[in-house]
Amino acid sequence: MSPEIVVAIVGAVAVIAAAAITALVPVLLRRTRGAVEAEGTATRDALDALAGGVHARIDDLRADVHELRDWQTSHTAEHVLLRDQPHSDD
């Protein structure tokens, strides 16, 4: 085979390879972009669910604190009332 034919074949293969790579890049980017968007949606949904659970737990804790403060108030009032009563000598 003459060197000119080898150079022509190598050149043709290089042009075909360059065209194939150029054509594949948008396809790969589109596929990657779609996967990232799907992952982003799944992540957002998971974070929304997690945030909902955290907010529910915070509301439960607030209710518990409110209940505890009510109990503390009544307990303190009991002590104040008992302190003001005279002691009986049994």
C-alpha positions as CSV (number, residue, x, y, z in Angstrom):
1,M,0.0,0.0,0.0
2,S,1.3,3.4,-0.9
3,P,1.8,6.0,1.8
4,E,-0.7,8.3,0.1
5,I,-3.5,5.7,0.5
6,V,-2.6,5.1,4.2
7,V,-2.7,8.8,4.8
8,A,-6.1,9.1,3.0
9,I,-7.5,6.2,5.1
10,V,-6.2,7.6,8.4
11,G,-7.6,11.0,7.4
12,A,-11.0,9.6,6.6
13,V,-11.1,7.6,9.8
14,A,-10.1,10.8,11.7
15,V,-12.8,12.8,10.0
16,I,-15.4,10.1,10.7
17,A,-14.3,9.9,14.3
18,A,-14.5,13.6,14.8
19,A,-18.0,13.7,13.2
20,A,-19.1,10.9,15.5
21,I,-17.8,12.6,18.6
22,T,-19.3,15.9,17.6
23,A,-22.7,14.2,17.0
24,L,-22.5,12.3,20.3
25,V,-21.7,15.2,22.6
26,P,-25.2,16.8,22.4
27,V,-26.8,13.4,22.9
28,L,-24.6,12.7,26.0
29,L,-25.2,16.1,27.4
30,R,-29.0,15.8,26.9
31,R,-29.0,12.4,28.6
32,T,-26.9,13.8,31.5
33,R,-29.1,16.9,31.8
34,G,-32.2,14.7,32.0
35,A,-30.6,12.5,34.7
36,V,-29.6,15.5,36.7
37,E,-33.0,17.1,36.4
38,A,-34.6,13.8,37.5
39,E,-32.2,13.5,40.4
40,G,-32.8,17.2,41.3
41,T,-36.6,16.5,41.4
42,A,-36.2,13.4,43.6
43,T,-33.9,15.3,45.9
44,R,-36.3,18.2,46.2
45,D,-39.2,15.8,46.9
46,A,-37.1,14.0,49.6
47,L,-36.1,17.3,51.2
48,D,-39.7,18.5,51.2
49,A,-40.8,15.3,52.9
50,L,-38.0,15.6,55.4
51,A,-38.8,19.3,56.1
52,G,-42.5,18.3,56.7
53,G,-41.4,15.7,59.2
54,V,-39.1,18.2,61.0
55,H,-41.8,20.8,61.1
56,A,-44.3,18.3,62.6
57,R,-41.7,17.3,65.2
58,I,-41.1,21.0,66.1
59,D,-44.8,21.5,66.5
60,D,-45.0,18.5,68.8
61,L,-42.1,19.8,70.8
62,R,-43.8,23.2,71.1
63,A,-46.9,21.6,72.3
64,D,-44.9,19.6,74.9
65,V,-43.2,22.8,76.1
66,H,-46.5,24.5,76.4
67,E,-47.9,21.6,78.4
68,L,-44.9,21.6,80.6
69,R,-45.1,25.3,81.3
70,D,-48.8,24.9,82.2
71,W,-47.9,22.2,84.7
72,Q,-45.0,24.3,86.1
73,T,-47.4,27.2,86.6
74,S,-50.0,25.1,88.4
75,H,-47.3,23.4,90.5
76,T,-45.8,26.7,91.5
77,A,-49.3,28.0,92.4
78,E,-49.9,24.9,94.6
79,H,-46.6,25.7,96.5
80,V,-47.6,29.3,96.9
81,L,-51.0,28.3,98.3
82,L,-49.5,25.7,100.6
83,R,-46.9,28.2,101.9
84,D,-49.6,30.7,102.9
85,Q,-51.6,28.1,104.9
86,P,-50.8,27.9,108.6
87,H,-49.2,24.6,109.8
88,S,-51.2,22.4,112.0
89,D,-49.6,21.1,115.2
90,D,-50.5,17.4,115.1
